[in-house]
Amino acid sequence: MFRGAHVFIILVFFTIGMWPGRALAICSSRLAVQVLGSGGPDANDVRASAGYILWVGGEARLLVDAGGGVFLRFGEAKAKFETLDAVAITHLHADHVSDLVALLMSGFFSERTRSLPIIGPAGGGAFPGMSEYMRTLFDPDHGAYRYLSGYLDGSGGLIKAEITEIPTEPPKSDVVFSNDHFKVTSIGVRHGPVPALAYLVDVEGRRVAFSGDQNGDNPAFAVLAKNADILIMDHAVPEDADEVAGRLHARPSEIGKLAADTGARKLVLSHNMARSLTHLDQNLSIIRGQYKGPIVVADDLMCIEF
């Protein structure tokens, strides 16, 4: 009897296209940001790692980050590889870039013929820059995925990945991509020893800021993101995070200050991890102590309209 009821519940969830706590939504809005991955590097948090789509005119135009699980969520969102105008990577931690290869491989089966701009940080310390990272993957002689080396030059039936590498020091804003649909501006941010970027996207008179992973100590980011319609912040640590975690990620009090300083019309908390969600009510209270606008706690496949 119990087994039959259990099977019935599972069938109901599959029928309505969702699992508890996971909104399998198609983002049909003309202009929106969709969260592909709302989590971090811990598989036990049962969230895809970082990834976001900018939808313009009902088409997926910009992908920001491609962490583990984003490949699957990209397909679930009904996004099309051939409509992407650019990919912007905030930094080269695995939970922000590990599914880039899988997405590029899937592009082989698309109808895309034009090149794909891929933007990312310059290297530093233990981290390569975006150009070296791509060579490490696809170099025709020594690359881990040398069978896909055509992505470096557009040969072998593959489209060319056009790499733009952005210095993170000194942290100054630069327009790194622009077309008829949107403009992307980058700025270097502090994420411990990791070279990292944040992005501001201007689209149809609206603005969305992607903080990436940062500890919130670069005031220039708040200036860049001023009056953002949507501010997406990483929410990875609680207020009592230790010194190491605090060098990597903004605490709730720092998130609240940044959101208030930007005057963002909506704050989205993403990169959610068990260590931050366990203290969610406390974190929200701390953030609301400084930021008075609406706050959304992101989940995979959530569609956020402007």
C-alpha positions as CSV (number, residue, x, y, z in Angstrom):
1,M,0.0,0.0,0.0
2,F,2.8,2.4,1.0
3,R,4.8,1.5,-2.1
4,G,1.8,2.2,-4.4
5,A,1.2,5.6,-2.7
6,H,4.9,6.4,-3.1
7,V,4.8,5.6,-6.8
8,F,1.7,7.7,-7.2
9,I,3.4,10.8,-5.6
10,I,6.4,10.4,-7.9
11,L,4.1,10.2,-10.9
12,V,2.3,13.3,-9.9
13,F,5.5,15.3,-9.5
14,F,6.7,14.1,-13.0
15,T,3.3,14.9,-14.5
16,I,3.3,18.5,-13.3
17,G,7.0,18.8,-14.3
18,M,8.6,19.6,-10.9
19,W,10.2,18.1,-7.8
20,P,9.7,19.6,-4.4
21,G,11.7,22.8,-4.1
22,R,12.7,22.8,-7.8
23,A,10.7,24.9,-10.2
24,L,11.2,23.4,-13.7
25,A,10.0,26.6,-15.4
26,I,10.4,27.7,-19.0
27,C,11.3,31.4,-19.2
28,S,9.0,32.6,-21.9
29,S,9.3,36.3,-21.0
30,R,10.6,38.6,-23.7
31,L,13.2,40.1,-21.3
32,A,14.3,38.2,-18.2
33,V,17.2,36.5,-16.4
34,Q,16.9,32.8,-15.7
35,V,18.9,31.1,-12.9
36,L,20.3,27.9,-14.3
37,G,22.3,27.0,-11.2
38,S,21.7,28.6,-7.8
39,G,24.3,26.6,-5.8
40,G,28.0,26.3,-5.3
41,P,30.6,23.5,-5.3
42,D,28.9,21.1,-2.8
43,A,27.0,18.3,-4.6
44,N,25.1,17.6,-1.4
45,D,23.3,20.9,-1.6
46,V,21.3,19.4,-4.5
47,R,21.6,22.5,-6.7
48,A,23.4,23.1,-10.0
49,S,26.5,25.3,-9.7
50,A,26.5,28.9,-10.9
51,G,25.0,29.8,-14.3
52,Y,22.5,32.3,-15.7
53,I,20.8,33.1,-19.0
54,L,19.8,36.5,-20.2
55,W,16.7,36.1,-22.4
56,V,16.0,38.9,-24.9
57,G,13.1,38.7,-27.3
58,G,12.4,35.2,-26.0
59,E,15.8,33.9,-27.0
60,A,18.8,33.0,-24.8
61,R,21.4,35.6,-25.7
62,L,24.0,35.6,-22.9
63,L,25.3,32.9,-20.7
64,V,27.0,34.0,-17.5
65,D,29.0,31.2,-15.9
66,A,28.7,27.4,-16.6
67,G,29.3,25.5,-13.4
68,G,28.5,21.8,-12.8
69,G,24.9,21.0,-13.7
70,V,24.4,24.0,-16.0
71,F,24.6,21.8,-19.1
72,L,21.5,19.9,-17.9
73,R,19.6,23.1,-16.8
74,F,20.5,24.8,-20.1
75,G,18.5,22.0,-21.9
76,E,15.7,22.0,-19.4
77,A,15.3,25.8,-19.9
78,K,14.9,25.1,-23.7
79,A,17.8,27.5,-24.4
80,K,19.4,27.2,-27.8
81,F,23.2,27.2,-28.3
82,E,22.8,28.8,-31.7
83,T,21.1,32.0,-30.3
84,L,23.9,32.8,-27.7
85,D,25.7,36.0,-28.6
86,A,28.3,35.6,-25.8
87,V,29.4,33.6,-22.8
88,A,30.8,35.5,-19.8
89,I,32.8,33.6,-17.1
90,T,33.3,35.3,-13.7
91,H,36.3,33.2,-12.6
92,L,37.8,29.8,-13.1
93,H,36.7,27.9,-10.0
94,A,35.1,24.6,-11.1
95,D,31.7,25.5,-9.9
96,H,31.6,28.4,-12.4
97,V,33.2,26.9,-15.5
98,S,33.3,23.1,-15.4
99,D,30.3,22.6,-17.8
100,L,31.6,24.9,-20.4
101,V,33.2,22.0,-22.3
102,A,29.9,20.0,-22.2
103,L,28.0,23.0,-23.6
104,L,30.5,23.5,-26.4
105,M,30.3,19.8,-27.2
106,S,26.5,20.1,-27.4
107,G,27.0,23.0,-29.9
108,F,28.3,20.5,-32.4
109,F,24.7,19.2,-32.7
110,S,23.2,22.7,-33.2
111,E,22.8,24.7,-36.4
112,R,25.2,27.4,-35.3
113,T,27.8,28.6,-37.8
114,R,28.9,31.9,-36.4
115,S,31.8,32.2,-33.9
116,L,31.1,32.4,-30.1
117,P,32.7,35.1,-28.0
118,I,33.8,33.8,-24.6
119,I,34.9,36.4,-22.0
120,G,36.8,35.6,-18.9
121,P,39.5,36.9,-16.5
122,A,43.2,37.1,-17.0
123,G,45.3,34.7,-14.9
124,G,47.1,35.2,-11.6
125,G,48.7,33.0,-8.9
126,A,47.5,29.4,-9.3
127,F,44.9,30.3,-11.9
128,P,45.4,30.5,-15.7
129,G,43.8,33.2,-17.7
130,M,40.8,32.4,-20.0
131,S,43.0,32.0,-23.1
132,E,45.4,29.5,-21.4
133,Y,42.4,27.7,-19.9
134,M,40.9,27.1,-23.3
135,R,44.3,26.0,-24.8
136,T,44.7,23.6,-21.9
137,L,41.4,22.1,-22.9
138,F,41.6,22.1,-26.6
139,D,45.2,22.3,-27.8
140,P,45.4,19.9,-30.8
141,D,48.6,18.3,-29.4
142,H,48.3,18.3,-25.7
143,G,44.8,19.4,-24.8
144,A,42.6,17.3,-22.5
145,Y,39.9,17.5,-25.2
146,R,42.1,17.7,-28.2
147,Y,39.5,16.0,-30.3
148,L,37.6,19.4,-30.0
149,S,40.6,21.5,-31.0
150,G,38.5,23.0,-33.8
151,Y,37.0,25.4,-31.2
152,L,40.4,27.2,-31.2
153,D,40.3,28.0,-34.9
154,G,36.9,27.0,-36.3
155,S,38.1,23.9,-38.0
156,G,36.8,20.4,-38.1
157,G,33.1,21.4,-38.4
158,L,33.3,23.3,-35.1
159,I,32.6,27.0,-34.6
160,K,35.4,29.2,-33.4
161,A,35.5,30.4,-29.7
162,E,36.7,34.0,-29.8
163,I,38.4,34.5,-26.4
164,T,38.5,37.9,-24.7
165,E,40.7,38.0,-21.5
166,I,40.0,40.8,-19.0
167,P,42.6,42.0,-16.4
168,T,41.2,42.0,-12.9
169,E,43.8,44.3,-11.5
170,P,43.6,47.2,-11.2
171,P,39.8,46.9,-10.8
172,K,38.5,49.2,-13.5
173,S,35.3,48.9,-15.6
174,D,35.6,48.0,-19.3
175,V,33.0,47.4,-21.9
176,V,33.8,43.8,-23.0
177,F,31.0,43.0,-25.4
178,S,28.3,45.0,-27.2
179,N,25.8,44.3,-30.0
180,D,22.3,45.3,-31.0
181,H,20.8,43.3,-28.1
182,F,22.9,44.3,-25.0
183,K,26.1,45.6,-23.6
184,V,28.4,43.9,-21.1
185,T,30.7,45.8,-18.8
186,S,33.2,44.0,-16.5
187,I,35.1,45.0,-13.3
188,G,37.6,43.1,-11.2
189,V,36.4,42.0,-7.8
190,R,38.0,40.3,-4.8
191,H,37.5,36.6,-4.4
192,G,40.4,35.7,-2.1
193,P,43.4,34.8,-4.3
194,V,41.3,34.0,-7.4
195,P,41.2,36.5,-10.3
196,A,37.5,37.3,-10.6
197,L,35.2,39.5,-12.5
198,A,31.7,40.9,-12.0
199,Y,29.5,42.0,-14.9
200,L,26.9,44.6,-15.6
201,V,24.6,44.0,-18.5
202,D,22.6,46.9,-20.1
203,V,19.6,45.7,-22.1
204,E,16.7,47.7,-23.5
205,G,17.1,50.4,-20.9
206,R,17.3,47.9,-18.0
207,R,20.4,46.8,-16.0
208,V,21.3,43.5,-14.4
209,A,24.4,43.1,-12.3
210,F,26.1,39.7,-11.7
211,S,28.4,40.0,-8.6
212,G,30.1,36.7,-9.3
213,D,31.9,35.4,-6.2
214,Q,33.3,38.3,-4.3
215,N,33.9,39.5,-0.7
216,G,32.3,42.9,-1.3
217,D,35.3,45.1,-0.5
218,N,35.5,46.7,-4.0
219,P,33.4,49.9,-3.8
220,A,33.8,50.4,-7.6
221,F,31.4,47.4,-8.1
222,A,28.7,49.3,-6.3
223,V,29.3,52.3,-8.5
224,L,29.2,50.2,-11.7
225,A,26.0,48.5,-10.6
226,K,24.3,51.7,-9.6
227,N,20.5,51.6,-10.1
228,A,20.5,48.0,-11.3
229,D,17.1,46.6,-11.9
230,I,18.3,43.2,-10.7
231,L,21.4,42.6,-8.6
232,I,22.4,39.0,-8.3
233,M,24.7,38.4,-5.3
234,D,26.5,35.3,-4.2
235,H,25.0,34.1,-0.8
236,A,27.5,31.5,0.2
237,V,28.4,32.2,3.8
238,P,26.6,33.2,7.1
239,E,27.5,36.3,9.1
240,D,29.8,34.4,11.4
241,A,31.9,33.0,8.5
242,D,35.5,32.4,9.4
243,E,38.3,34.6,8.0
244,V,39.1,32.4,5.1
245,A,35.5,32.2,3.9
246,G,35.1,36.0,4.5
247,R,38.0,36.7,2.1
248,L,36.2,34.7,-0.6
249,H,32.5,35.7,-0.1
250,A,30.5,38.7,1.1
251,R,28.7,38.1,4.5
252,P,25.0,39.1,4.7
253,S,25.9,42.5,6.2
254,E,28.2,43.2,3.3
255,I,25.5,42.0,0.8
256,G,23.0,44.3,2.4
257,K,25.4,47.3,2.2
258,L,26.2,46.6,-1.4
259,A,22.6,46.3,-2.4
260,A,21.8,49.5,-0.5
261,D,24.7,51.4,-2.1
262,T,23.7,50.3,-5.6
263,G,20.1,51.2,-5.0
264,A,19.1,48.0,-6.8
265,R,15.4,47.6,-7.4
266,K,15.6,43.8,-6.7
267,L,18.2,41.7,-4.9
268,V,18.6,38.0,-5.9
269,L,20.5,35.8,-3.5
270,S,22.2,33.0,-5.4
271,H,25.2,30.7,-5.0
272,N,23.2,29.4,-2.1
273,M,24.9,26.7,0.1
274,A,23.8,24.7,3.1
275,R,26.0,26.8,5.4
276,S,24.2,30.0,4.3
277,L,20.6,28.5,3.9
278,T,20.8,27.0,7.4
279,H,20.8,30.6,8.7
280,L,18.5,32.0,6.0
281,D,16.1,33.8,8.3
282,Q,19.0,35.4,10.2
283,N,20.8,36.3,7.0
284,L,17.7,37.9,5.5
285,S,17.1,39.9,8.7
286,I,20.7,41.2,8.5
287,I,20.4,42.1,4.9
288,R,17.0,43.9,5.4
289,G,18.6,46.0,8.1
290,Q,20.3,47.9,5.3
291,Y,18.5,47.1,2.1
292,K,14.8,47.9,1.9
293,G,14.0,46.5,-1.5
294,P,12.5,43.1,-2.5
295,I,14.7,40.1,-2.0
296,V,14.5,36.8,-3.9
297,V,16.2,33.6,-2.8
298,A,17.2,31.9,-6.1
299,D,16.4,28.3,-7.1
300,D,17.5,26.4,-10.2
301,L,15.5,27.4,-13.3
302,M,13.9,30.4,-11.6
303,C,12.8,33.1,-14.1
304,I,13.3,36.7,-12.9
305,E,11.6,39.3,-15.0
306,F,12.7,42.9,-15.2
